[in-house]
Each structure stands twice: as structure tokens, then as C-alpha cells.
């Protein structure tokens, strides 16, 4: 009787553990990378280059790296708050303690533009199958600017098939904090992507005629790909985040324990009935 009671207790605990881990796996994604582009330099809106955050910008079909420090900078003024103003950096460039101010931008007209980073992602060797979300805030000056999430798997880049546009243009950088919009790409094995050709100084293009799933491999880079714009176009974005689903090891362990306990119960019953 005592053994039967013990087995029942163990079985109940195992089941509760399995349910708890399962619920957590479904509901809790993990932010593995977040860049907030901090800038506490209130003396100049062009106080920091985007490379200070370990990001780079490339434009035109020739993937020309933007010059420094004028074309792509991180803005930091009290009047030009980022969004949100309380997000903390995760696995990104060292923070200078500034949370409220700073965001990345390009004030130039363009047709083909990509912002990228490998900082904080290469060392983690995140499996592409674990990606669950890419998100950012944007405050572009024109709604005609098309935005796509960009992910690098091993040595190849992919742009999301889903295109994002501002609902309302943000006319001035001073309005970014109040008017920037939040964009989220939900990622799963069924998410469609377009292969990109991206070789610095040689070519930058996306093959929208080909739709693929992300291949299995390590996530080695991430960014945003912009197409469109025209006269008066300004790109502005902030708080770029990459999230993953939780690792399945804890769930697998709980399931293994349940299976092992069930096998033990069956053996005990067989022994008693022998």
C-alpha cells in the first residue's frame, strides 16, 4: 500500500512538472538580443556613428558602406527620445547608461538600404529553428519606405517575405518618441523568406521571385532591409530585438521522467500479478 501511494505521488508530481514546463514553453519566449542605440550626447544630434553600436549600413545595389560620421549616426538629444524609453540592452553593444535617448537613422534619399549587425549573435550560435520573433520600432518620414526583417544563417542572408510600412509618416525626429510604431515579425518554420545577395562593396539585392524557409543553421547576423523612399525619405528605427522559443531540454527531461515512471508502474503491476 505504501509503495502504491508513493508511486501515485511520484506520478502526480511528474505530471504537474510536465504540464508546468509545457505551459512555460508555449507562453514564454526569450529575448536573446536587443539593441537600443543609446546616446547621451545632448550637445550634438550627430554625436555617435552607428558603428559605435556595432551596426553597419550599406546602400545601393553595390552594397556601398555608408561614410562616417555624417550619413548614418545615432541621434541623442533630450528632445529626441527613443522608443520605448526604458528598454535595456541585451547581448548588444556596451550601454553608456542611457535608456531614453537615441535611435538609428539615415537622412538620405535611397532605393536600396540594409542595416546589419553580427555583434551578440555569432557567439550565441542560436539555431535558426529556435527563432520566434524579430521586432523593432520605426519612425520613417514616408509611408512608402518598405521594411523587411533580415536574418543571416551561417553565411547567407534572407529577407522576410512580409513587408512592413508606417501607417503614418513621422515628419520630424523630434516626434519619434511619440509617434514611432512597433513592428513584429513572428517567426516559425513556416515563415516565408526571400534569399538575399549581399556582398559588401559588390552587390545588395533580394530575390522576391524565390520563397524559401530559413535553413537549419546558426543565426550569425540580423538587421533591417529598406527599399523605397525617394525625395525626403528618412529612415529611423530603435529597439531592435531578436527572440527565441525556450530550449526544449527541460521539457524533454520531464517527458522522459514521465515515460520512465510509467514503465516502472507497469513492471510493478506485472510483478504483483505474476
BELVEN-V152989 format. One record per helix or strand. SS is the DSSP state (h for helix, s for strand). FROM is the first residue (numbers start at 1). TO is the last residue. Records with the same first field share a line. If there is no record, write none. Layout:
SS=FROM-TO  FROM-TO
This chain:
h=2-27  50-53  128-130  173-179  249-273
s=29-35  48-49  55-59  64-65  72-75  77-77  80-81  90-90  101-101  103-106  112-117  126-127  131-138  146-153  156-160  164-164  181-186  193-199  203-206  212-212  218-227  235-245
